[in-house]
Amino acid sequence: MQVVLKDSSPVELLHHSCTCVAGAALCNHCVALLFQSAHYSQLKVPVVPPVLSCTEGEQQWHKPRTLGVKPGPVDKMAVLSAKPKCRATKDGVRSTLYKGLSGELPDLSRVTEAYKDFSTAEAPMICSMSISCEIPLVDSALGKVQAGSPLSYQQPATAKRDLSFHAAPPRPSMPLQNYCLQPSSCMFVCTEPQQLHHRSLEVTWDMVHKF
């Protein structure tokens, strides 16, 4: 691969070539080299830095590896042991949350009013969740909950499939009583055994009614 640049302001590309299949045109190898050269120019690196081996670079053990870790709902997570002691713990521990009430959730804004005279240490924890009737309700897997609550984003409403049923078209009308296919005499299209097999497939009107 060869890239020739003109020492001017701005820099001009004079010639480029590569030994790959797309080397006659501007291939991705030349583009990658141009991007890498521009990166070195912006960093004001006089020479190409050497490639360090794994023993020459800084150790990465103390740095947490967050690649591939994405946030998700709690009920979709499984807590696994590094060394499972029994067969039952191979699948991990998962959430068993379910809706214990039949119907909609009760109005929890009245709970705060009932415990308004209690101190923070004596009142239940639900009183510190800023639940009030002024916050709008949103749909969740457990029913209507207040927007911004943990249930609103940990238990989102299941998406419903919008199914639309279409009526089947009416059955096509059968041919007329006196309608029949004309016998084919194009022997040059099919061989004689094929022509005889085609004629054996012909049925009468009575046979159609029996079928």
Salt bridges, closest charged atoms under 4 A:
GLU58 OE2 - HIS62 NE2 3.95
GLU58 OE1 - LYS63 NZ 3.82
ASP107 OD2 - ARG110 NE 3.80
ASP139 OD1 - LYS144 NZ 2.68
